[in-house]
């Protein structure tokens, strides 16, 4: 399938950059893939099951969580890297560098 060809092509060229998704959008099932999301990849898309950082009664867990689920508590300040993006960094369209952020805020 096309998504397998795409994934294999990207994995060959950029083997250290993780798993390429043919369809990175969550397709309206949830807002976006977030840190702590647990799921699987099928047909080029990530399918979220639950988030390990959220309690079992969180509204985003519409399909439930595993039995005896307890949220994982991180011992680090933040898992989000707010470092500088370089021009050739690979990133999602939703990740902006400061110049792009200013342009969007200015309505350009």
VMD Tcl script that builds the backbone (N, CA, C; Angstrom):
set m [mol new atoms 324]
animate dup $m
set s [atomselect $m all]
$s set {name element resname resid chain x y z} {
  {N N UNK 1 A 0.831 -1.180 0.000}
  {CA C UNK 1 A 0.000 0.000 0.000}
  {C C UNK 1 A 0.883 1.254 0.000}
  {N N UNK 2 A 0.294 2.371 -0.389}
  {CA C UNK 2 A 1.038 3.629 -0.473}
  {C C UNK 2 A 1.673 4.021 0.853}
  {N N UNK 3 A 0.933 3.842 1.962}
  {CA C UNK 3 A 1.461 4.256 3.264}
  {C C UNK 3 A 2.677 3.430 3.659}
  {N N UNK 4 A 2.730 2.154 3.250}
  {CA C UNK 4 A 3.898 1.326 3.549}
  {C C UNK 4 A 5.107 1.764 2.729}
  {N N UNK 5 A 4.877 2.093 1.472}
  {CA C UNK 5 A 5.961 2.572 0.598}
  {C C UNK 5 A 6.530 3.871 1.160}
  {N N UNK 6 A 5.629 4.778 1.564}
  {CA C UNK 6 A 6.052 6.062 2.138}
  {C C UNK 6 A 6.888 5.839 3.401}
  {N N UNK 7 A 6.374 5.018 4.326}
  {CA C UNK 7 A 7.069 4.759 5.583}
  {C C UNK 7 A 8.448 4.160 5.331}
  {N N UNK 8 A 8.516 3.171 4.438}
  {CA C UNK 8 A 9.801 2.516 4.150}
  {C C UNK 8 A 10.786 3.479 3.500}
  {N N UNK 9 A 10.285 4.339 2.605}
  {CA C UNK 9 A 11.155 5.322 1.948}
  {C C UNK 9 A 11.740 6.315 2.933}
  {N N UNK 10 A 10.902 6.815 3.831}
  {CA C UNK 10 A 11.378 7.767 4.844}
  {C C UNK 10 A 12.314 7.070 5.827}
  {N N UNK 11 A 11.965 5.846 6.241}
  {CA C UNK 11 A 12.797 5.109 7.201}
  {C C UNK 11 A 14.180 4.816 6.619}
  {N N UNK 12 A 14.253 4.565 5.318}
  {CA C UNK 12 A 15.536 4.294 4.675}
  {C C UNK 12 A 16.393 5.552 4.627}
  {N N UNK 13 A 15.750 6.679 4.279}
  {CA C UNK 13 A 16.502 7.931 4.146}
  {C C UNK 13 A 16.834 8.550 5.504}
  {N N UNK 14 A 15.912 8.448 6.470}
  {CA C UNK 14 A 16.089 9.061 7.789}
  {C C UNK 14 A 15.837 8.015 8.883}
  {N N UNK 15 A 16.733 7.060 9.051}
  {CA C UNK 15 A 16.467 5.948 9.969}
  {C C UNK 15 A 16.378 6.329 11.446}
  {N N UNK 16 A 16.892 7.476 11.844}
  {CA C UNK 16 A 16.881 7.850 13.263}
  {C C UNK 16 A 15.749 8.802 13.641}
  {N N UNK 17 A 14.831 9.089 12.720}
  {CA C UNK 17 A 13.788 10.077 12.983}
  {C C UNK 17 A 12.448 9.497 13.402}
  {N N UNK 18 A 12.379 8.227 13.700}
  {CA C UNK 18 A 11.117 7.644 14.161}
  {C C UNK 18 A 10.285 7.085 13.025}
  {N N UNK 19 A 9.006 6.904 13.280}
  {CA C UNK 19 A 8.081 6.255 12.354}
  {C C UNK 19 A 7.276 7.303 11.592}
  {N N UNK 20 A 7.399 7.336 10.276}
  {CA C UNK 20 A 6.670 8.306 9.451}
  {C C UNK 20 A 5.214 7.882 9.295}
  {N N UNK 21 A 4.316 8.844 9.442}
  {CA C UNK 21 A 2.890 8.578 9.278}
  {C C UNK 21 A 2.407 9.119 7.935}
  {N N UNK 22 A 1.698 8.306 7.192}
  {CA C UNK 22 A 1.106 8.712 5.922}
  {C C UNK 22 A 0.022 9.758 6.191}
  {N N UNK 23 A -0.749 9.557 7.231}
  {CA C UNK 23 A -1.838 10.465 7.609}
  {C C UNK 23 A -1.639 10.892 9.057}
  {N N UNK 24 A -0.893 11.994 9.302}
  {CA C UNK 24 A -0.612 12.399 10.683}
  {C C UNK 24 A -1.803 13.016 11.408}
  {N N UNK 25 A -2.820 13.431 10.685}
  {CA C UNK 25 A -3.990 14.033 11.322}
  {C C UNK 25 A -4.785 12.969 12.074}
  {N N UNK 26 A -5.310 13.315 13.261}
  {CA C UNK 26 A -6.121 12.338 14.006}
  {C C UNK 26 A -7.504 12.107 13.404}
  {N N UNK 27 A -7.835 12.811 12.343}
  {CA C UNK 27 A -9.085 12.559 11.632}
  {C C UNK 27 A -10.343 12.923 12.404}
  {N N UNK 28 A -10.258 13.882 13.319}
  {CA C UNK 28 A -11.425 14.318 14.073}
  {C C UNK 28 A -11.781 13.452 15.258}
  {N N UNK 29 A -11.011 12.387 15.499}
  {CA C UNK 29 A -11.306 11.500 16.627}
  {C C UNK 29 A -10.844 12.100 17.950}
  {N N UNK 30 A -9.811 12.938 17.908}
  {CA C UNK 30 A -9.283 13.652 19.061}
  {C C UNK 30 A -8.502 14.829 18.516}
  {N N UNK 31 A -8.106 15.772 19.365}
  {CA C UNK 31 A -7.513 17.011 18.871}
  {C C UNK 31 A -6.150 16.819 18.207}
  {N N UNK 32 A -5.247 16.141 18.836}
  {CA C UNK 32 A -3.914 15.898 18.285}
  {C C UNK 32 A -3.247 14.811 19.118}
  {N N UNK 33 A -2.209 14.219 18.580}
  {CA C UNK 33 A -1.447 13.247 19.348}
  {C C UNK 33 A -0.687 14.030 20.414}
  {N N UNK 34 A -0.792 13.571 21.650}
  {CA C UNK 34 A -0.160 14.274 22.755}
  {C C UNK 34 A 0.828 13.364 23.475}
  {N N UNK 35 A 1.710 13.983 24.234}
  {CA C UNK 35 A 2.657 13.218 25.039}
  {C C UNK 35 A 1.851 12.334 25.984}
  {N N UNK 36 A 2.183 11.061 26.030}
  {CA C UNK 36 A 1.486 10.108 26.884}
  {C C UNK 36 A 0.451 9.268 26.155}
  {N N UNK 37 A 0.134 9.635 24.903}
  {CA C UNK 37 A -0.847 8.846 24.160}
  {C C UNK 37 A -0.309 7.449 23.881}
  {N N UNK 38 A -1.147 6.465 24.112}
  {CA C UNK 38 A -0.819 5.066 23.858}
  {C C UNK 38 A -1.753 4.603 22.751}
  {N N UNK 39 A -1.190 3.951 21.764}
  {CA C UNK 39 A -2.014 3.487 20.651}
  {C C UNK 39 A -1.211 2.620 19.720}
  {N N UNK 40 A -1.650 2.565 18.486}
  {CA C UNK 40 A -0.977 1.732 17.491}
  {C C UNK 40 A -1.067 2.418 16.133}
  {N N UNK 41 A -0.227 1.979 15.213}
  {CA C UNK 41 A -0.218 2.523 13.864}
  {C C UNK 41 A -0.788 1.466 12.930}
  {N N UNK 42 A -1.800 1.875 12.184}
  {CA C UNK 42 A -2.402 0.993 11.191}
  {C C UNK 42 A -2.717 1.833 9.954}
  {N N UNK 43 A -2.377 1.299 8.805}
  {CA C UNK 43 A -2.645 1.953 7.524}
  {C C UNK 43 A -2.142 3.398 7.507}
  {N N UNK 44 A -0.952 3.599 8.080}
  {CA C UNK 44 A -0.294 4.889 8.031}
  {C C UNK 44 A -0.803 5.938 8.995}
  {N N UNK 45 A -1.667 5.557 9.929}
  {CA C UNK 45 A -2.237 6.523 10.865}
  {C C UNK 45 A -2.131 6.010 12.299}
  {N N UNK 46 A -1.888 6.940 13.238}
  {CA C UNK 46 A -1.835 6.600 14.653}
  {C C UNK 46 A -3.259 6.532 15.194}
  {N N UNK 47 A -3.591 5.435 15.856}
  {CA C UNK 47 A -4.902 5.245 16.462}
  {C C UNK 47 A -4.716 5.281 17.978}
  {N N UNK 48 A -5.233 6.325 18.601}
  {CA C UNK 48 A -5.069 6.524 20.043}
  {C C UNK 48 A -6.029 5.622 20.816}
  {N N UNK 49 A -5.507 4.977 21.848}
  {CA C UNK 49 A -6.337 4.153 22.721}
  {C C UNK 49 A -6.644 4.902 24.017}
  {N N UNK 50 A -5.600 5.456 24.651}
  {CA C UNK 50 A -5.769 6.236 25.879}
  {C C UNK 50 A -4.475 6.995 26.130}
  {N N UNK 51 A -4.478 7.850 27.143}
  {CA C UNK 51 A -3.285 8.603 27.496}
  {C C UNK 51 A -2.829 8.163 28.882}
  {N N UNK 52 A -1.604 7.705 28.972}
  {CA C UNK 52 A -1.045 7.152 30.201}
  {C C UNK 52 A -0.860 8.211 31.290}
  {N N UNK 53 A -0.863 9.498 30.914}
  {CA C UNK 53 A -0.663 10.565 31.885}
  {C C UNK 53 A -1.966 11.078 32.494}
  {N N UNK 54 A -3.112 10.655 31.943}
  {CA C UNK 54 A -4.408 11.157 32.401}
  {C C UNK 54 A -5.150 10.116 33.237}
  {N N UNK 55 A -5.997 10.586 34.124}
  {CA C UNK 55 A -6.775 9.665 34.953}
  {C C UNK 55 A -7.798 8.917 34.105}
  {N N UNK 56 A -8.254 7.811 34.601}
  {CA C UNK 56 A -9.200 6.976 33.875}
  {C C UNK 56 A -10.514 7.659 33.576}
  {N N UNK 57 A -10.902 8.639 34.393}
  {CA C UNK 57 A -12.179 9.314 34.167}
  {C C UNK 57 A -12.053 10.577 33.317}
  {N N UNK 58 A -10.882 10.797 32.717}
  {CA C UNK 58 A -10.704 11.950 31.836}
  {C C UNK 58 A -11.659 11.840 30.649}
  {N N UNK 59 A -12.300 12.928 30.239}
  {CA C UNK 59 A -13.254 12.888 29.119}
  {C C UNK 59 A -12.664 12.372 27.805}
  {N N UNK 60 A -11.366 12.475 27.648}
  {CA C UNK 60 A -10.754 11.994 26.399}
  {C C UNK 60 A -10.720 10.472 26.316}
  {N N UNK 61 A -10.977 9.793 27.420}
  {CA C UNK 61 A -10.962 8.332 27.446}
  {C C UNK 61 A -12.358 7.771 27.164}
  {N N UNK 62 A -12.917 8.143 26.052}
  {CA C UNK 62 A -14.273 7.725 25.695}
  {C C UNK 62 A -14.398 6.207 25.570}
  {N N UNK 63 A -13.324 5.561 25.125}
  {CA C UNK 63 A -13.362 4.108 24.940}
  {C C UNK 63 A -12.831 3.347 26.145}
  {N N UNK 64 A -12.556 4.065 27.234}
  {CA C UNK 64 A -12.079 3.412 28.444}
  {C C UNK 64 A -10.567 3.300 28.510}
  {N N UNK 65 A -10.108 2.724 29.589}
  {CA C UNK 65 A -8.684 2.512 29.842}
  {C C UNK 65 A -8.505 1.070 30.314}
  {N N UNK 66 A -7.280 0.574 30.351}
  {CA C UNK 66 A -7.063 -0.795 30.837}
  {C C UNK 66 A -7.506 -0.949 32.301}
  {N N UNK 67 A -7.856 -2.153 32.703}
  {CA C UNK 67 A -8.216 -2.384 34.113}
  {C C UNK 67 A -7.062 -1.972 35.030}
  {N N UNK 68 A -7.380 -1.417 36.166}
  {CA C UNK 68 A -6.401 -1.000 37.182}
  {C C UNK 68 A -5.470 0.114 36.684}
  {N N UNK 69 A -5.955 0.885 35.714}
  {CA C UNK 69 A -5.146 1.993 35.168}
  {C C UNK 69 A -4.873 3.044 36.239}
  {N N UNK 70 A -3.613 3.412 36.361}
  {CA C UNK 70 A -3.205 4.527 37.209}
  {C C UNK 70 A -2.356 5.438 36.348}
  {N N UNK 71 A -2.614 6.745 36.371}
  {CA C UNK 71 A -1.828 7.653 35.532}
  {C C UNK 71 A -0.346 7.624 35.911}
  {N N UNK 72 A 0.484 7.706 34.922}
  {CA C UNK 72 A 1.926 7.787 35.128}
  {C C UNK 72 A 2.262 9.207 35.572}
  {N N UNK 73 A 3.044 9.320 36.625}
  {CA C UNK 73 A 3.475 10.631 37.107}
  {C C UNK 73 A 4.927 10.806 36.695}
  {N N UNK 74 A 5.183 11.803 35.872}
  {CA C UNK 74 A 6.542 12.048 35.387}
  {C C UNK 74 A 7.382 12.707 36.468}
  {N N UNK 75 A 8.632 12.310 36.548}
  {CA C UNK 75 A 9.522 12.893 37.557}
  {C C UNK 75 A 10.395 13.990 36.945}
  {N N UNK 76 A 10.048 14.411 35.752}
  {CA C UNK 76 A 10.789 15.490 35.105}
  {C C UNK 76 A 9.909 16.729 35.044}
  {N N UNK 77 A 10.502 17.883 34.877}
  {CA C UNK 77 A 9.743 19.121 34.858}
  {C C UNK 77 A 8.768 19.163 33.683}
  {N N UNK 78 A 9.265 18.944 32.484}
  {CA C UNK 78 A 8.402 18.948 31.304}
  {C C UNK 78 A 9.053 18.093 30.227}
  {N N UNK 79 A 8.287 17.231 29.580}
  {CA C UNK 79 A 8.861 16.431 28.501}
  {C C UNK 79 A 8.910 17.174 27.174}
  {N N UNK 80 A 8.484 18.426 27.170}
  {CA C UNK 80 A 8.430 19.202 25.928}
  {C C UNK 80 A 9.720 19.981 25.747}
  {N N UNK 81 A 10.349 19.817 24.598}
  {CA C UNK 81 A 11.571 20.539 24.270}
  {C C UNK 81 A 11.179 21.854 23.604}
  {N N UNK 82 A 11.564 22.958 24.206}
  {CA C UNK 82 A 11.238 24.259 23.637}
  {C C UNK 82 A 12.462 24.888 22.990}
  {N N UNK 83 A 13.384 24.044 22.555}
  {CA C UNK 83 A 14.613 24.527 21.934}
  {C C UNK 83 A 14.365 25.182 20.577}
  {N N UNK 84 A 15.418 25.612 19.968}
  {CA C UNK 84 A 15.366 26.315 18.687}
  {C C UNK 84 A 15.262 25.312 17.543}
  {N N UNK 85 A 14.329 25.560 16.625}
  {CA C UNK 85 A 14.227 24.739 15.413}
  {C C UNK 85 A 15.168 25.301 14.360}
  {N N UNK 86 A 15.946 24.443 13.764}
  {CA C UNK 86 A 16.831 24.853 12.695}
  {C C UNK 86 A 16.100 24.700 11.361}
  {N N UNK 87 A 16.517 25.401 10.322}
  {CA C UNK 87 A 15.785 25.372 9.049}
  {C C UNK 87 A 15.565 23.975 8.464}
  {N N UNK 88 A 16.473 23.047 8.669}
  {CA C UNK 88 A 16.338 21.722 8.060}
  {C C UNK 88 A 15.779 20.664 9.012}
  {N N UNK 89 A 15.312 21.065 10.194}
  {CA C UNK 89 A 14.710 20.103 11.123}
  {C C UNK 89 A 13.403 19.578 10.540}
  {N N UNK 90 A 13.187 18.282 10.677}
  {CA C UNK 90 A 11.918 17.695 10.256}
  {C C UNK 90 A 10.916 17.911 11.382}
  {N N UNK 91 A 9.703 18.350 11.022}
  {CA C UNK 91 A 8.704 18.613 12.039}
  {C C UNK 91 A 7.312 18.597 11.438}
  {N N UNK 92 A 6.347 18.457 12.296}
  {CA C UNK 92 A 4.952 18.495 11.882}
  {C C UNK 92 A 4.580 19.920 11.494}
  {N N UNK 93 A 3.576 20.070 10.624}
  {CA C UNK 93 A 3.099 21.407 10.261}
  {C C UNK 93 A 2.562 22.169 11.459}
  {N N UNK 94 A 2.154 21.452 12.511}
  {CA C UNK 94 A 1.607 22.109 13.699}
  {C C UNK 94 A 2.698 22.669 14.605}
  {N N UNK 95 A 3.963 22.305 14.367}
  {CA C UNK 95 A 5.076 22.818 15.153}
  {C C UNK 95 A 5.660 24.000 14.393}
  {N N UNK 96 A 5.601 25.170 15.001}
  {CA C UNK 96 A 6.037 26.395 14.344}
  {C C UNK 96 A 7.336 26.904 14.925}
  {N N UNK 97 A 8.143 27.545 14.073}
  {CA C UNK 97 A 9.273 28.271 14.635}
  {C C UNK 97 A 8.781 29.679 14.966}
  {N N UNK 98 A 9.559 30.460 15.651}
  {CA C UNK 98 A 9.094 31.770 16.142}
  {C C UNK 98 A 8.694 32.708 14.992}
  {N N UNK 99 A 9.423 32.679 13.874}
  {CA C UNK 99 A 9.079 33.532 12.738}
  {C C UNK 99 A 7.699 33.171 12.197}
  {N N UNK 100 A 7.434 31.881 12.041}
  {CA C UNK 100 A 6.126 31.439 11.556}
  {C C UNK 100 A 5.030 31.800 12.548}
  {N N UNK 101 A 5.336 31.676 13.849}
  {CA C UNK 101 A 4.361 32.028 14.893}
  {C C UNK 101 A 3.973 33.506 14.772}
  {N N UNK 102 A 4.974 34.371 14.610}
  {CA C UNK 102 A 4.701 35.813 14.501}
  {C C UNK 102 A 3.880 36.112 13.256}
  {N N UNK 103 A 4.176 35.432 12.147}
  {CA C UNK 103 A 3.415 35.656 10.914}
  {C C UNK 103 A 1.953 35.263 11.101}
  {N N UNK 104 A 1.721 34.117 11.736}
  {CA C UNK 104 A 0.339 33.670 11.964}
  {C C UNK 104 A -0.407 34.626 12.887}
  {N N UNK 105 A 0.280 35.103 13.926}
  {CA C UNK 105 A -0.350 36.029 14.862}
  {C C UNK 105 A -0.685 37.350 14.180}
  {N N UNK 106 A 0.159 37.752 13.234}
  {CA C UNK 106 A -0.064 39.017 12.505}
  {C C UNK 106 A -1.100 38.843 11.391}
  {N N UNK 107 A -1.512 37.610 11.141}
  {CA C UNK 107 A -2.516 37.348 10.118}
  {C C UNK 107 A -1.975 37.332 8.709}
  {N N UNK 108 A -0.694 37.109 8.557}
  {CA C UNK 108 A -0.096 37.055 7.213}
  {C C UNK 108 A -0.362 35.749 6.541}
}
mol reanalyze $m
mol bondsrecalc $m
mol representation Tube
mol addrep $m
